[in-house]
Structure formats: structure tokens, C-alpha cells
Amino acid sequence: MDDDVNRSGAPRDDVAGLTAGDVAGGPLPVHVACVMDGNGRWASRRGLPRTEGHAAGEEALLDAVEGALELGIPWITMYAFSTENWKRPADEVRYLMGFNESLLMRRRDELNEKGVRIRFAGRRDWRVPKRVLRRMDESIELTKGNRRCTLTMAFNYGGRAEIVDAVQALVAAGTPASKITEKAIRAHLYFPDHPDPDLVVRTSGEHRISNFLLWQIAYSELVFDDVLWPDFRRQNLFAAVRDFQQRQRRYGGVT
């Protein structure tokens, strides 16, 4: 989400031509999470306003979802707007609120037809315009019966905020300190039924998590791609899955 550092953003040479079939034979992640980073840099390199980078990122989002559907990945989470993004210029924040609203209006029927369930993880506080919340609720209602793939948009989301909210809920319920366990906290996260991400992909060459799914990614495999988000396509997702397939996941043990 932080895209103020200049990187090459050049697509990886080994990505072009990759297909779902090239990786479908290996172990596949059940849940892929993406930090969609680099929109601002993509626009600035073309002499465009930052907002044009966000607009260009729409195709990347939809193509990544298509790639997940091709592979049969049932869970995908996208970091759309963080709790820290409110610090951005007011004009950009207003644009992002309107863009996310219009994105839902343009794409939710298409996603529904593909069997995608839409969810939103994050705080529904006073800063999010009511009209945006209405579009979110409409999208949730429209797609709630779909099970081919669950697309969760992390919107007004922060990993620390999610943990704080979970602990506060436990305290408000009168849970004694001895009963506040990992299992209890997990049960009060925004979506306890979400499996933890097997794979986290961050674009734009940045090598940090930026407050994304901090509880859930304890044992996730991390892939950092230099490509700027608007240039990300399903081939980049396939390449990340290929990297994932070459890892040994030991969870603290020995194989």
C-alpha cells in the first residue's frame, strides 16, 4: 500500500506465457492474499495523476481473480484500502472512496455470474461514506450464496486494528484473562472461517507486510514481485504459485 519508493517495476522475464496448466499439477494454495502496491508509481512514470494508477489497477484485480478461478483457488484476499491510507491527500482519498463504490457497481454482477462470493474485512466506521457501505452490503447480499471462490476486499483494514477489535470483543463479553487464548482471539477475528493464507503476494518490489493480516500470515509463504500492480496479470499469479510450490512448509518442525 505504500508506494512512494522508486523501483523498476519491470515484469519478470520468466512470467510471459505461463498458463494455469503449468502449475496446476503441483500443490496449490487454498488461500492467496495480495498487497496491491505500485499504482501511484505506475501513474507518475507516465506523467499521469496518481488516481489514474488506481483506475488502471482494476484490470489487474479482475485478471488476478480470473487466474485464481482458473487454478481453482477458493479463497483470495485483496488489500484495497488500509487504515493508514486515510493519511493520503484528501482528494486521493475521496477518489478512492468513489472508485471503490463504482468498481462494485461495474463488476459485482460479473463476479456473481462467475460464482464469486464478495466479502469485506475492515472497520465500518464514520470515515467510510454511507453510500459506499450500502454498495458493499448490496454486493455481499447479491453474492452470499456463491462458493466457487470467496473474494475478500480488505477495506479500511489494518492487521493491528483487527487484533485490537477481537480482544476488545472478548473483554466486552467478560472473558476472563485465563480464557483469552489463540483460539478465542481467532474466533473473534473479522472472518474466523477464512483459512489462513498459504501465499501472500506483494507487488512493486517492496519487501514488507504493511499491517496486512498480521494474525493470519504467521506461516504464510511470501512472494515479492517487482511488477507494479496495474501491470500485474494472472501470469504473475501463476509465477507466484510456482514459487510457492518450490517451498518446504515445516511449521516449525522438521521434514
N, C-alpha and C positions, 0 to 999 in steps of 0.2 A: 504493500500500500504506500510505502514511502518511495517516491520516485524522483528524488532530487539529485541523485548522483549520476554522473555521466558514465555510461557503459557503451560497449559496441553495439549490443542488441542484435548482433548478426546471427541469423539462423544457423543451427548446427548442420555441418556438411553431411552427416550421416542420417539425416531425417528424411530428406526428399525421397519419395517413392515408397516409404514404409506403408504397409497395409495392416488391417486388423489381423489378417491371416498370418502375418509374420510373427505375431506374438501370441496368438490365440492358443497355441499348443502348450504354453508354459503356465505356471501358476499365475492366476490373475488376482489383483487386489479386489476385495469386496467393496472397499470404500476409498475413493480418491478425493482429496481436498486440494484446492488450488488457491494460491495467493496471486491474484491477477494484477501484476505490477508492471509499470512502464508506460502507461497511457500518456502521461504528461511529456515524457521524453520523446515518445513517438511523434507527438504533435509538434514539439519545439524544433525537432530536426527537420521538419517540413515547413517551418515558418508559420505554423497554424496555432490558433488558441488551444490551450490545454483541453478545453471542452471537446474539441474535435477528436482528441485521442480517446476520450471516454466513449464517444459515439462509435468510433472505429472498433472499439473493443467488443461491441455487441456481436459481430460476426464471429469473433474468436470464441466467445462464450457459447454460442449456439453450435459451432463446429466441434468444440470440445465435448459438449453433451452428445452430439451425434456420434462421436468417436466412442464415448462410453457406452452408448446403446449398441454400437456395432460389436463391442467386446463383451457385452452382457454384464457390465459393471452395474450393480444395483443401487449404489449409493454414491453421490457426488456432491461435494460442498464447495461453494464459491465464496471467497471473501470479497463482498461487494462494497461495504462501507463500514469503516471501523469507528469505534468510539473516539479515537484520536482524530479522525478526519474532519470533525467539526472545527478544528483549528485552521482549516484551509480558508482561503479568501471567501467572503460571503457570497460573491457572485458564483464561484465554482460550486459551493455547497448547494445554492439554490438550483443551479443547473442539474446537479446530481440527483436532487430530490425529484425534479421534474422528469429527468431522463429515466430514472428507475420506474416512475409511475407509467410513463409512456411505453417503456420496454415491456412491462407486464401487459398493457393493453394490446400491444402488437404481437406478442409471442405466446401468450398463455394458451390460446386456442390451439396453436400449432403443437405446443408441448403436450397439451391434453390429448390430442389425437395420437401422439406417439406413445401414450401410456406413461407419461412422466408425472409424478406427484410433486407439487411445489410446496416447499415449506420455508419459513423464515426464522432464523435464530438471531436473537438480539433483544435489546431493551425497547419496549414500546413506550417511550417517554414523551414528554411535551415537545421535544425538539423535532420529532418526526411529524410532518404535516398530516392532518387528519385524512386528507384526500388520498395520500399515499398509503396510510393504514387501511383505508377502505379497499383500495386496489389489491393490497396484499391479502386481505381477508377474502375478497372475491376469488382470487387465484387459488387460495387454499381450498375454498369450498368447491370450486369447479373441478379440481384435480384430486380430491381427497380419496377417491376410490381407486386410483391408479397404483399399480405395484411393479410395473416393469423397471422403473428407476425412480429413486427419490432425489430430487434436486433441492438442496437446501441453500438458500441465499443467506449468508451471514451479513446482516444489515443492522447498522447501529450496534455492532457486535464488538466485544472485547473479551479475551480469554480470562483476564483477571476479574472483570465485571461478572462474568458467568459464575465463577467460583464464589465470589462475594455474595451474589444473589442466592446461590444454593445454600451457603452457610447461614445466611440471614433467614432463609425459609425454615431451616432446621431449628434455629434459635427461636423464631417466632412460634413454632409448633411446640415449644417446650422440651425439645430433645435434650436429655442430659449430656454433659460433656463426654461421658464414657461411651455414649451411643453414637457419637459423631465419627463414623468410620468412613473409609474409602467407599464402601458400598452405599452408605447413607448419602454421602455427598453426590455420588454418581446418580442416585435415584432422584436428585433434585436439580440436575442439570437441565438445560432447556429441552433437550430431547434424549431422555435416558434410553430410548430404544435404538438410537443410532449406534451402529458398531463403530469402534474407534477406527480412524483412518489407517489403512495399511500403507498408503503412499501419500505424501504431501509434495506438491509441485509448486515451486515459486519461479516466476519469470523475471526477466530484466537483469539477471546477474547478481542480484542481492542475495547475501547468504545469512539471512536472519528470519525469525519466525513472526516478528511484529505482532505479538499478543494474539495469535490465532490458535484457537483450540488447545490452549495450554494443558488442560487436564487430559484431553483425549489423545494427544500425539506422543505420549510417553515412550511408545515403542514403534512409532511410525518410521518408515523409510523416507528420507528426504532427498529430493532431486531438485537441483538449481539449474535452470535453463537461462542462457544469455538472451534469448529472444524476448523482445518487448511484447507485452500482452496483445496488442492489436494484430501482431503478426503470428500469434500462436494458432496452430491448427491441429486437427486430430492426429496428424503425423507426429507432432511434438508430444502429444499424449501417448501415442504408441511407443515412442522412444523412451519416455519416462517409465512406462510399464516394462519395456525391455531391460532397462537398468534395474528395476525392482526385481525382475526375475533372476538377476545375477547376484543378488544379495543372499546372505545366510541370516535368517532371523532366529536368534538364540534366546531372546527374552531373559537375558542374564544367566542362562545355563550354558551347557556345552553340547555340541553336536558330535 
